[in-house]
């Protein structure tokens, strides 16, 4: 039985853990949060931070693993690559993964190689940033160079804003460094989604329209990805060509990628290319929309297994409908008292997954750490899907109270209305 070491056991990573189990693998999980829900499904768990490369490497050596995977996790991706490279396992090049998971290094790479990218600066010291920002045009976006889940992202309209948000952004940076860059206006939707390459060739892209809550205190945090992307075939080919150039330059052979891209005046601007599957159940939504199982493919890639199944799925892929994955969230803080679902909307729901308990304290939405749950739903048309997204807070209402929080340990609760892939159905608790 092959051994797969999975870095992390969060609610998003649970899907990959269960898929690996379904595939007959011996699954080992590790992170520093022993109560993470995925650990109860693995064969064994080790309390080691996924960003501690040397400790994870020692663990991997001791357990004699056959593969390592950082599913839906930017911070853990360099560790997975580091371990794979040291042990001769399958994975993406460590230096390339470092570039893709560090916004400052990625911007440097883009500028150096002639890609379009926002003008920006990176710095560790507030005074340094205040001096350098004079060369930038407002509005600006402040981000930690190495955070995930859109945490620590702030809009900067003046020097006082940088003074206000600098230390807040720094809290989310592992390397204690931030990047400040000019805002890029874009045509249509920001583009999200996942892709996959085999032997250096980009073989699949599931592009999505990315949606934001402009009424939120953090309007730059994505709340939804809807499929299919509304761009025409010419635009999609332009996107694929630019992504392929990145893969070639970074010697990226076989694996999954998560995209955040903007297009302005027919120019492609890469915000991020994550060397891993997407979060927010993007791979599961792609599976429903196109019949392509990127979770299965990434596990096989990590273990050096044959990828004919993926090739066949791509060859036979057709659009199965209009699907979206929506992050349930609140624009204000309070005590969670449950959901109220519109009865006419309920038949559209493919999966509804709630990550907190009634009585738990919830915060206003400022990043993925304030996610209440995820709903995947199907619509009859693109127009209907986008209308549902705009009206989601009326279709699925978050009931809030002002009482005292329960302070229970966070645990995962899955409610499955319609069948997802079999490994997802097993999540019912």
N, C-alpha and C positions, 0 to 999 in steps of 0.2 A: 504493500500500500504506500503510495507516494505521500510525502509530508509537505504540507504547504504552511508557511509561516505568514500570517496576515497581521499587518500592522494596524491595530485599532479594532475596537468592538462597538463603535457607536451605532445609533439606529440606522444610519445610512449604510454602514458597512455590514450590518446584519444580513442583508440580501446576498452579498457575495459569500459570506460565511456559509449560509444555508445552501447556496448553489454548489459550493465546493463539497459540502457534505453529500449532496445529492449525486455528485459525480464520483463518489466513493473514495474521497481523499481523507487523509488524516489531517485535521485542521488544528493548528496552534495559533492562538491569538496572544497579543501582548500590547499593553499600554499602561499608563499610570493610574487609570480609573477602573478599579476592580469591579465596580457596580455597573459598568457599561453593559447594555443588554446583549450584545453579541457574544459575550464570553460564555453564557450559559448554553450556547449551541456548539461551541468548539470542543475538541477532545481534550485540550489542556490550555491553561492560561498562565501567563507569566507577567508579573508586575514590573514592567520595564518601560520607560518612556520611549515612544516611537521615534523621537528625535535624537536619542542617545545612540549614535552609530556604533561605537565600540562595544557597548553592552549588548546591543542587538546582534552584532557580529559574533560575539562570544557565545550567545545563546544559540544562534544558528549553527555554529560549529559543533556545539555540544549535542544538539538534537539531530544533527546530520540531515538537515532539511533538503528537499529536492527543488524547492522554489520559494520565492518571497514576493509578497504583493502589498502595495500601499494603495488600497482601493479608495477612491474618492477623497484622497487626503494629500494636499500639497505639502504640508510640513513633513510628512513621513516619506514622501517620494524620494528625496535624496538618500535617506537611510536604506530604502529598498535597493536602490541602484548601487550604493556603496557596498552593501553586503553581497549582492549578486556579482559584482565585479571582483571582489576579493575571493569569492568561493567558486568562480567560474560558472555561475548559474545564468539563466536567461534574464535579460533586463536591458534597459536603455543605458547609454554611456553616462557615467557619473557626472562628468564635467558639463555635459549637455543638460542633464536634469537640474544641476545647480543653476544654470543660466535661466531655464524655463521657470524655476520656482522662486527666483529673486527678481523683483520688478526692476531694480536698478540695473542688474546685469543683462536682463532681457532687453531693456531700452537701449543699452549700449550696443548690444548685438544687432538690434534692428537698424539703428543709425549707421553702424559700421558697414552693414551689408546692403544699404540702399533701400530699405523698406520705409514706408511711411509710418511715423510714430509721433506722438505728442512731444513737444518741447518740454523739457523738465530738468530738475536738479535733484540730487539725493544728498542727504546730510544727516549727521548724528547730533549736531549742536544747534540749538535754537538761534543763537546769534549768527551763526554761519548761514542758516537758512534765510534769515531776515535780510542779510546782505546780498545773497545770491538771487533772491526772488525779484529783485529790481529789473532783471532781464526778461521776466515773464509777463504775459498779458493776462489780466483777470477776465473771467473767473478761473480759479485753479482748483485742482483736486489733490488733497493730501492723503497718502496711503502709507501704511507700513510696507517695507519692501518684501516682507516674507510672511505675511499673515494669510489667513484663508477665511472663506465664508463672508467676505466683504466686511469684516470687522475692522474698526478703526479708520473708516473712510469718512472724510469731511470735505465740504465745499469751503473754499477760501476766497473771500471777496476783498480782503484788505489785510494789512499787516497785523492788525489786532486779532483777526480770526486765526492767523497762524500762532500767535501767542496763546490764544485760548485753547486750541486743539492739538498743539504739538505734543504735549506730554500724554494726552489721551491716546493719540495714535501710536506713540512710542510704547505704550503698555502692551500693544498687540504684536510687537516686533521681537522675534527671537534674537536677532542680531543688533537690536536697538538702533535701527536706521530707518528713515522714512524717505519717501519720494514725493516731490511736489511738481505737478505738471499741468500744462494748459488743458482746458476743457476742449474736447473735440465735438463740435456739432456733427450730426449724422443724418443721413437720408433714410427714411423708413424706420425700421426697427433696429436696435442693437441685435447682433447675431450671436446666438449661443449654440449649444449642441455638442455632440461627441463624434469622434472619428476613429479610424483604425488603420494602421499600416502593417503590411507584411513584406519583409525583406526590403524595406526602404520605400515601398510604393504605397501611396495613400489609396486604399481600396474601398473605403466607405466613409461617407460624411452624412450624419443626420443633423442638418442645420435646423435651428429653431428661431422663432421670434422671441426676444427677451422683453419682459414687461416689468414695469416699476410702479410703485405706489408714490405718486407725486405729492400726496397729502401726508406722507409719513415724515417723521423728524429726520429720517435718513432716506431721502428719495433716490439714492444711488445704489441701494441694495436690491438686487433682483428678487421679485416675488413670484415669477411664473415664466415658464418656457412653453411655447405652443408650437405644435408641428402640424403641417409642414411650414417651412420658411416661405414667405410670400414672394421672395425675389425670383426673377426669371432665370432661365437656364444659363444665359450669358453671365449673369452675376454669380451664379453658383460655380460655374467653370472658372471664373476669375478668382473666387475664393479658394477653390481646390488648387489652382496653380500656385497661388501665393503660399499656401500651407505646404505644398510639396517642396517649394524652394527652401523653406525652413527645415523640413525633414532632411533634405539633401545636405544643407550646410552643417547641421548638427549631427549628422550620421545616425539618425534615428531609424532603426530597422523595423522592429515588430512590437506593437503595443497600442494602447488606447490614448486618446487625447481629448481634452475638454477645451472648448473655444469660447472666447469673448472677443468679438470683432465689430468694428464699425466701418461703414462705407460712406464716404463723402466725395461728391463729384467724381464718381467712378474710381476712387482711390481706396484701397484696403488699408485700414489702420488696425493693427493687432493690439489689443489691450492685454490679452493673456492667451497662451497656449499651455494648458496644464498637462504634464506628462502622466495622466491618470484618467480614470473614468470620472464623469461628472457626479456631483451630489444632487440633492433635491429630487432623487428618483428619475433623473434624466435617462439613464440606460434602460430602466424599466418602461418608461414612456416610449422610447425608441423601439423597444421590443414589441410593444402593442401596435405602434403606428406602422412599422415596416417589417416586422417578423425577423429582425436581426438581433441576436442575443450577444451583446458586447460584454456582458458579465462572464458568460461561458468562454468567450474568446480570450478575454484577458487572463483568466485562470489558466487556460491551455497555454497561452503564450508564456506565462511565468514558469510553467513546468516544461517548456519545450515540446509540448504535445502537438499533434497534427491539427491543422486549422482548416481541413477540408469542410467541416461542418459550417464554419463561418462563410467560406467561399460559396457553398451551395445556398446558404441563406441570402447572401447578397445577390447571387444570380437570379434567385426566384423572388426577390423582394418586390412588393408592390405596396402602395399606400393603402392601409386598411381603414382609414378614416382620419378624423381631425381630433387630435389628442392634446392635452395640456397637463402639466404638473404644476400645481399651485401651492405656494407656501402659506399655510394658515398662520395668521399673525394678528397682533393688536396694535393699534396706533397709540394706545395708552397703557399704563401699568395698572395692575389690579390682581384680584384673585380669580382663578379660573373656575367657572361653574358649569362648564359643558358647552355643547353645540346645539344650535337649532337649525335644522336643514329643511330647505324648501321642498315640499313634497313633490312638486313637478320636476325639480332638478335631480332628485335622488336617483331615478333610473339611469341618469347619465354617468353616475359615479362608477369608476372601475376599481378604485382602491381609496380608502380613507384610513389614514394612519395617524394616530394621536400619540404624542411623545411625553405627555405629562398627565398627572392625576388631577381629578377634581379636588379643589382646595389648595392647589399649588399656586405660588406666586408667579405671575408672568410680567415681563417687562415690555415696554414699548419697543417696537421692532427697529433694531439698529444693526442687525447682522444675523447670521445663521444661528447664533447661540440663543436668540430669542424666538426661535421657531416653535410653534405650538404643535404643528403636524403638517402632513402633506396630503393633498387630494389629487388623484389623477382622474380626469373626466374626459368623456367623449362628446363631441358635438356633431350636428348634422351638416355643418358647413363652416368655412373659415369665418364668415361674418357672425354666425351664431356663437362660435367659440370665443371670438374677441369680445362680443357683447357679454358673454357669461363671465369672462375674466374681469371686465370693468365693473360688473355687478356682483362679484363674488362675495363681498362682505354683507350683502343682503341675502344671497342664496345659502351661504353657510355663515350664520351669525355666531360670533364668539360671545358667550354669556359671561359677564364679569360681575364680581361682587367686591365689596370693600372690607370683608372680614379678615380674620387672621389667617395667614398661610399655614398649611399643614406641616411643612418642612420634612416631608417624606423623601426618601431617596428617590431620585429620578429613575423611572423604569418605563419600558416601552409597552404601549398598548396598541395592538393592531386590530382594526375593524375592516374586514374584507367584504365588500358588497358583491363584487363580480370577480371571476377567477383571473388572476394574473398567472404568470408562469408558476409551475408547481412549487418551486423553492420559495416563492413569495407566500403562497397559501399556508405553508407550514408555520408562518410567523404568528398565526392567531394564538393569543395568550389567554 
